[in-house]
Amino acid sequence: MVHRREIGGREVLFGNQGALWGNAMTWWDHETGSVWSQPLGEAIVGELKGSTIELLPSTLTQWDAWVAAHPETLAIDTFGFPMVVGLDDIAIVVEIGSKTTAYPYADVAGLGVVNDVVGGAEVAVVVDPGDPDRWAVFSRRVEGGVVELAVVDGGLVDVATGTRFDPSLGLAREGPLEGQDLALLPALTVFPKDFETFWPDGRIWRP
């Protein structure tokens, strides 16, 4: 997961606090020493307790899958590290407003796409039908309305118009909506067993 490291318009330097909370990493900010929860992006101890930072769109995937979709990418190290857990062991979390939903990865991968509503926003949770190591969460709103997506003939297609979308980029490649983009939404991953620790009022989506 990736956060914008700004608080009240000022840049903040974070470090690894070294302990886990809810089986997830914690940080500390160098300015106040407050301790932050990584999944929540929120200070849980210290002077800034209750403060939050903005979650940005990102994805957890394999390097080969990423560079296939983004060949122009520059990396600090290209040899990488092996993924300790498989994607089937995680859930994709979407938080919009006061509502949060977790989507078990294996269930989403089995369908290819989940059309849902979170916090009043129409979303699509997508696992690339051509590469199960790539996933993304998009807004389903386009110019003129809302799309309903399905996997058809190995591609991501709007049911109403037949428009084919790139499942990693959200770009309409072919059809009446060609050229339109589905906005990429922030999302993160957690172990399903830890979801209620961070979002006790959240919902776990089931097929």
C-alpha positions in Angstrom: 0.0 0.0 0.0 1.2 3.6 -0.7 0.3 6.7 1.2 0.9 10.4 0.5 3.3 11.5 3.3 1.8 14.8 4.0 0.1 16.1 7.2 -1.6 19.5 7.0 0.3 20.3 3.8 3.8 19.6 5.2 6.0 16.7 4.1 6.6 14.1 6.8 9.5 11.6 7.1 8.4 8.1 8.3 10.4 5.1 9.5 9.6 1.5 10.4 8.6 1.4 14.0 9.6 -2.2 14.3 6.5 -3.7 15.9 3.3 -5.2 14.5 -0.2 -4.1 15.3 -3.0 -6.3 14.0 -0.3 -8.4 12.3 0.7 -5.4 10.2 3.6 -3.0 10.1 3.7 0.2 12.1 5.6 3.4 11.3 6.8 6.3 13.4 7.1 9.9 12.1 10.4 11.7 12.8 8.7 14.9 13.7 6.6 13.8 16.7 7.5 10.1 17.3 3.8 9.2 16.9 3.2 5.5 15.9 1.1 4.9 12.8 -0.8 1.9 11.5 0.1 1.0 7.9 -3.3 -0.4 6.8 -5.2 2.5 8.3 -2.7 5.2 7.5 -3.6 6.6 10.9 -1.6 7.6 14.0 -2.6 5.2 16.8 -0.2 6.4 19.6 1.4 9.8 20.3 0.9 13.5 19.7 -0.7 12.9 16.3 -3.1 10.1 17.4 -6.2 10.2 15.2 -4.4 12.0 12.3 -4.6 10.2 8.9 -2.7 10.4 5.6 -4.1 9.8 2.1 -4.1 6.3 0.6 -3.0 6.3 -3.1 -3.7 3.8 -5.8 -1.3 0.9 -5.9 -1.1 -2.8 -6.4 0.6 -5.9 -5.0 1.7 -8.1 -7.8 4.6 -10.1 -9.3 7.4 -8.1 -11.0 6.9 -9.9 -14.3 3.2 -9.1 -14.4 3.9 -5.4 -13.5 6.6 -4.9 -16.1 4.4 -6.6 -18.8 1.8 -3.9 -18.2 4.2 -1.0 -17.6 7.4 -1.7 -19.6 8.7 1.8 -19.0 9.0 1.3 -15.3 12.3 2.0 -13.5 13.0 0.1 -10.3 15.6 0.5 -7.5 16.4 -3.2 -7.8 15.3 -5.5 -10.6 16.1 -8.8 -9.0 13.3 -8.4 -6.5 12.3 -10.5 -3.6 10.1 -13.7 -3.7 6.5 -13.1 -2.6 6.2 -14.8 0.8 2.4 -15.4 0.5 0.4 -16.1 -2.6 -2.3 -13.7 -3.8 -4.9 -16.3 -3.0 -4.1 -15.7 0.7 -5.1 -12.1 0.8 -8.1 -9.9 0.4 -8.4 -6.6 -1.5 -9.8 -3.8 0.7 -11.7 -0.8 -0.7 -12.5 2.0 1.7 -14.7 4.9 0.5 -16.1 7.4 3.0 -17.1 5.5 6.1 -17.7 2.2 4.3 -15.1 -0.6 3.8 -15.4 -3.9 1.9 -12.9 -6.7 1.6 -12.8 -8.9 -1.4 -11.1 -12.3 -1.0 -8.7 -12.6 -3.9 -9.4 -16.2 -4.8 -13.1 -15.4 -5.1 -12.5 -12.4 -7.3 -10.0 -14.3 -9.5 -12.6 -17.0 -10.0 -15.0 -14.5 -11.5 -12.6 -12.1 -13.1 -14.5 -9.0 -12.0 -16.8 -8.0 -9.1 -19.3 -5.1 -9.7 -20.2 -3.6 -6.4 -21.1 -0.4 -4.5 -19.0 0.9 -1.6 -19.9 4.1 0.2 -22.3 5.0 -2.5 -19.6 4.7 -5.2 -19.9 2.1 -8.0 -16.7 0.1 -8.1 -15.2 -2.8 -10.1 -12.6 -5.1 -8.5 -10.8 -6.8 -11.4 -8.3 -9.6 -11.7 -6.8 -9.6 -15.2 -8.4 -12.7 -16.9 -5.2 -13.1 -18.9 -2.8 -12.9 -15.9 -4.0 -13.7 -12.3 -1.0 -11.9 -10.9 -2.5 -8.5 -11.9 -5.4 -6.8 -10.2 -6.9 -3.3 -9.9 -9.9 -1.5 -8.5 -11.8 1.0 -10.8 -14.7 3.4 -10.6 -17.5 2.1 -12.9 -18.6 5.7 -13.7 -17.9 6.8 -17.3 -19.2 9.7 -19.3 -22.9 9.2 -19.6 -23.4 6.6 -16.9 -22.2 3.5 -15.1 -20.8 0.3 -16.7 -21.5 -3.2 -15.6 -18.4 -5.3 -16.4 -18.0 -9.0 -17.2 -15.3 -11.3 -18.5 -16.3 -12.3 -22.0 -14.0 -14.3 -24.3 -11.0 -13.7 -22.0 -11.5 -9.9 -22.0 -13.1 -7.3 -19.7 -16.3 -6.1 -21.4 -19.1 -3.6 -20.6 -22.3 -5.7 -20.8 -24.5 -2.9 -22.2 -22.3 -1.6 -24.9 -19.8 -4.4 -25.7 -16.9 -2.0 -25.1 -13.7 -3.9 -24.2 -11.5 -2.4 -21.4 -7.9 -3.0 -20.6 -8.2 -5.0 -17.2 -5.0 -3.5 -15.8 -5.3 0.1 -17.0 -9.0 0.6 -17.2 -8.8 2.1 -20.7 -11.6 1.4 -23.2 -9.7 -0.2 -26.2 -12.6 -1.1 -28.5 -16.3 -0.3 -28.8 -18.7 2.7 -28.3 -16.8 3.9 -25.2 -13.3 3.7 -26.8 -10.9 6.1 -25.3 -12.7 6.5 -22.0 -10.9 5.7 -18.8 -12.2 3.9 -15.7 -10.6 5.9 -12.8 -8.2 3.8 -10.8 -9.2 3.8 -7.1 -7.0 3.4 -4.0 -7.1 -0.1 -2.5 -4.9 -2.2 -0.3 -4.4 -5.8 0.7 -4.7 -7.6 4.1 -4.9 -11.1 5.4 -8.7 -11.8 5.7 -8.3 -12.9 9.3 -7.0 -9.5 10.2 -9.7 -7.5 8.4 -12.0 -7.0 11.4 -9.1 -5.8 13.6 -8.8 -2.7 11.5 -12.4 -2.4 10.2 -14.7 -4.0 12.8 -17.8 -2.5 11.0 -16.5 -3.5 7.5 -18.1 -6.0 5.1 -16.5 -9.1 3.6 -17.9 -9.6 0.1 -18.9 -13.2 -0.8 -19.9 -14.6 -4.2 
